[in-house]
């Protein structure tokens, strides 16, 4: 376990203890709510992890790297970005997935484009977002996120 994770755990436990000392009933209620939220998200998280595992089994990162490597850089970047827009994946799943692709030889720019769209743009979540925020807001947010994902990828290509 790295030092950052250790500090986060210790900080969490300290603040939890302070909260318990201040008001046991509210803290217990908050913990129950958090547990119920975690149970609700667990199925989605496990489904995403399973889907990524299945995709990486059917299309190994080395084959993806070969395919992406044959494309011109800009085309590979846009294609990776489009692939990333399919679903909205939490960062703790997206980073290891992209790390696997980079280790297999996928370039930095397409990998960053994939990562940023994977975490910022979501076609699958569009209907839910549209329901909550409206079509115009959702379309503008997803469109701008896609454009900025390409820009971020190109900038990262210069720095790395």
C-alpha positions as CSV (number, residue, x, y, z in Angstrom):
1,X,0.0,0.0,0.0
2,X,1.4,3.4,-0.9
3,X,1.7,6.3,1.4
4,X,-1.1,8.3,-0.2
5,X,-3.6,5.4,0.3
6,X,-2.4,4.9,3.9
7,X,-2.9,8.6,4.7
8,X,-6.4,8.5,3.1
9,X,-7.4,5.5,5.2
10,X,-6.0,7.0,8.4
11,X,-7.7,10.4,7.7
12,X,-11.0,8.6,7.0
13,X,-10.9,6.7,10.2
14,X,-9.9,9.8,12.2
15,X,-12.8,11.8,10.8
16,X,-15.2,8.8,11.3
17,X,-14.2,8.6,14.9
18,X,-14.7,12.4,15.3
19,X,-18.1,12.0,13.7
20,X,-19.1,9.1,16.0
21,X,-18.0,11.1,19.0
22,X,-20.0,14.1,17.9
23,X,-23.3,12.3,17.0
24,X,-23.5,8.5,16.9
25,X,-27.0,8.4,15.4
26,X,-26.3,10.6,12.5
27,X,-23.0,8.8,11.8
28,X,-24.7,5.4,11.8
29,X,-27.4,6.7,9.5
30,X,-24.8,8.1,7.1
31,X,-22.9,4.9,7.1
32,X,-26.1,2.9,6.4
33,X,-26.9,5.3,3.5
34,X,-23.4,4.9,2.1
35,X,-23.6,1.1,2.3
36,X,-26.9,1.1,0.5
37,X,-25.5,3.4,-2.2
38,X,-22.5,1.1,-2.5
39,X,-24.8,-2.0,-2.9
40,X,-26.7,-0.2,-5.7
41,X,-23.5,0.7,-7.5
42,X,-21.8,-2.7,-7.1
43,X,-23.7,-4.4,-9.8
44,X,-22.9,-1.6,-12.3
45,X,-19.2,-1.6,-11.3
46,X,-19.0,-5.4,-11.6
47,X,-20.8,-5.3,-14.9
48,X,-18.3,-2.8,-16.3
49,X,-15.3,-4.8,-15.0
50,X,-16.7,-7.9,-16.5
51,X,-17.4,-6.2,-19.9
52,X,-13.8,-4.8,-20.0
53,X,-12.4,-8.2,-19.1
54,X,-14.5,-9.8,-21.8
55,X,-13.5,-7.2,-24.4
56,X,-9.8,-7.6,-23.5
57,X,-10.1,-11.3,-23.8
58,X,-11.7,-11.1,-27.3
59,X,-9.5,-8.3,-28.4
60,X,-6.2,-8.5,-26.6
61,X,-4.3,-5.2,-26.0
62,X,-1.5,-6.3,-28.4
63,X,-4.0,-6.7,-31.3
64,X,-5.6,-3.3,-30.5
65,X,-2.1,-1.8,-30.5
66,X,-1.3,-3.3,-33.9
67,X,-4.6,-2.0,-35.3
68,X,-4.3,1.5,-33.9
69,X,-0.6,1.6,-34.9
70,X,-1.5,1.0,-38.5
71,X,-3.7,4.1,-38.6
72,X,-2.5,7.6,-39.2
73,X,-2.1,9.4,-35.8
74,X,-5.0,11.7,-36.1
75,X,-7.4,9.0,-37.4
76,X,-6.2,6.7,-34.6
77,X,-6.9,9.5,-32.1
78,X,-10.4,10.3,-33.3
79,X,-11.2,6.5,-33.6
80,X,-10.0,6.0,-30.0
81,X,-12.0,9.0,-28.8
82,X,-15.2,7.7,-30.6
83,X,-14.7,4.3,-29.0
84,X,-14.3,5.9,-25.6
85,X,-17.6,7.7,-26.0
86,X,-19.7,4.5,-26.0
87,X,-19.9,4.3,-22.2
88,X,-19.0,6.4,-19.2
89,X,-16.5,4.5,-17.1
90,X,-15.3,5.5,-13.6
91,X,-11.6,6.6,-13.5
92,X,-10.5,3.8,-11.2
93,X,-11.4,1.3,-14.0
94,X,-10.4,3.5,-16.9
95,X,-6.8,4.2,-15.8
96,X,-5.7,0.5,-15.5
97,X,-7.4,-0.3,-18.8
98,X,-5.6,2.5,-20.6
99,X,-2.3,1.5,-18.9
100,X,-2.8,-2.0,-20.3
101,X,-3.2,-0.5,-23.8
102,X,-0.1,1.8,-23.4
103,X,1.9,-1.2,-22.2
104,X,0.8,-3.1,-25.3
105,X,2.1,-0.3,-27.6
106,X,-0.8,2.0,-28.2
107,X,0.4,5.5,-28.6
108,X,0.0,8.2,-25.9
109,X,-2.2,10.5,-28.0
110,X,-4.8,7.8,-28.9
111,X,-4.7,6.4,-25.4
112,X,-5.3,9.8,-23.8
113,X,-8.2,10.5,-26.3
114,X,-9.7,7.1,-25.3
115,X,-9.2,7.8,-21.6
116,X,-10.6,11.3,-21.6
117,X,-13.7,10.4,-23.6
118,X,-14.1,7.2,-21.5
119,X,-14.4,9.3,-18.4
120,X,-16.1,12.5,-19.8
121,X,-18.5,11.5,-22.6
122,X,-21.2,8.9,-22.3
123,X,-23.5,7.9,-25.1
124,X,-25.0,5.1,-23.0
125,X,-25.8,7.6,-20.2
126,X,-27.2,10.2,-22.6
127,X,-30.9,9.3,-21.9
128,X,-30.5,9.5,-18.2
129,X,-28.6,12.8,-18.4
130,X,-31.1,14.2,-20.9
131,X,-34.0,13.4,-18.5
132,X,-32.2,15.2,-15.6
133,X,-30.7,18.1,-17.4
134,X,-32.4,18.4,-20.8
135,X,-31.4,17.6,-24.3
136,X,-29.7,20.9,-25.1
137,X,-27.4,20.9,-22.0
138,X,-26.6,17.2,-22.5
139,X,-25.7,17.5,-26.2
140,X,-23.6,20.6,-25.6
141,X,-21.8,19.0,-22.6
142,X,-21.0,15.8,-24.4
143,X,-20.0,17.7,-27.6
144,X,-17.7,20.0,-25.8
145,X,-16.3,17.2,-23.7
146,X,-15.5,15.3,-26.9
147,X,-13.7,18.3,-28.5
148,X,-11.7,19.0,-25.3
149,X,-10.8,15.3,-25.1
150,X,-9.2,15.6,-28.5
151,X,-7.4,18.8,-27.5
152,X,-6.2,17.3,-24.2
153,X,-4.9,14.2,-26.1
154,X,-3.0,16.4,-28.6
155,X,-1.5,18.5,-25.8
156,X,-0.4,15.4,-23.9
157,X,1.2,14.1,-27.0
158,X,3.4,17.2,-27.0
159,X,4.3,17.0,-23.3
160,X,4.9,13.2,-23.1
